[in-house]
Amino acid sequence: MKLALQIVLIVSSILMVLLILLHRGRGGGLSSLFGGGVQSSLSGSSVVEKNLDRLTLFTAAIWLIAIIGTGMLVKVGV
């Protein structure tokens, strides 16, 4: 169980870094390299940006659960 949580933590940490780097910053960010630079004039952000936001939040939730689970296992001493 501890090994599985550690693997989930490492994978989600790397994925979080990559997803955050893909987000659009003030200057366009790396997301414009992958088709995120095209925006609709009617909406504030494109579908790609909205899906990237959702994926980042989902990955952050998985990361947070893995952190809490690992902390609980360390506290118990398993």
C-alpha positions in Angstrom: 0.0 0.0 0.0 2.8 2.4 0.9 4.7 1.6 -2.3 1.5 2.2 -4.4 0.9 5.6 -2.7 4.5 6.6 -3.3 4.2 5.7 -7.0 0.9 7.6 -7.4 2.5 10.6 -5.6 5.6 10.6 -7.9 3.5 10.2 -11.1 1.0 12.8 -10.1 3.8 15.3 -9.1 5.4 15.0 -12.5 2.1 15.3 -14.2 1.3 18.4 -12.1 4.5 20.1 -13.2 3.8 19.4 -16.8 0.2 20.5 -16.7 1.1 23.7 -14.9 3.8 24.5 -17.5 1.2 24.0 -20.2 -1.1 26.6 -18.8 -1.3 29.9 -20.5 0.5 32.7 -18.8 0.6 36.4 -19.6 2.7 35.8 -22.6 0.9 32.8 -24.1 2.7 30.0 -22.2 3.6 26.6 -23.6 -0.1 25.8 -24.2 0.1 27.9 -27.4 2.5 25.3 -28.8 -0.1 22.6 -28.7 -3.1 24.4 -30.2 -4.2 26.3 -27.1 -3.3 29.7 -28.7 -6.5 29.9 -30.8 -9.2 31.6 -28.8 -12.8 32.3 -29.5 -13.7 36.0 -29.4 -17.0 35.1 -27.7 -15.7 33.3 -24.6 -12.9 34.2 -22.2 -10.9 31.0 -22.7 -10.9 28.2 -25.3 -12.1 24.7 -24.8 -8.5 23.5 -24.6 -7.8 25.8 -21.7 -11.0 24.7 -19.9 -10.1 21.1 -20.3 -6.6 21.7 -19.2 -7.9 23.5 -16.1 -10.2 20.5 -15.3 -7.3 18.0 -15.8 -5.0 20.0 -13.6 -7.6 20.2 -10.8 -8.3 16.5 -11.1 -4.5 15.7 -10.9 -4.2 18.1 -8.0 -6.9 16.2 -6.1 -5.2 12.9 -6.7 -1.9 14.4 -5.6 -3.5 15.8 -2.4 -5.1 12.4 -1.6 -1.7 10.7 -2.1 0.0 13.2 0.2 -2.6 12.7 2.9 -2.5 8.9 2.6 1.3 8.8 2.7 1.3 11.1 5.8 -1.2 8.9 7.5 0.9 5.8 6.8 4.0 7.5 8.1 2.2 8.6 11.2 0.9 5.1 11.9 4.3 3.6 11.2 3.4 1.0 8.6 
